[in-house]
Amino acid sequence: MKTAIEVPADEVRQVFMLLEDLNSFLHDPQKYGDTERVIKFVEGGMYKRLHEAYYQTVWNWLPQGIKEEMLNRPSPFENGH
């Protein structure tokens, strides 16, 4: 069953712009193949934006049941992944 949620349009806009910036950077391997460019991208605020979107914005959109699922799922880094 699908669960509908309401989210503020300004938060959707922020997440969209974050995804747009990540896509713009990561779609071109020449960009992330350049260590200095990657460091500048991350230190220029990208990690802070990603952290806020993940741990605050989108997390707060989730219904409690889905939050519990997310907290109880296996780590993507288990079993050598």
Summary of the structure (lengths in Angstrom):
residues: 81
radius of gyration: 15.7
end to end distance: 30.4
largest distance: 46.0
contacts: 148
relative contact order: 0.11
helix: 75%
strand: 0%
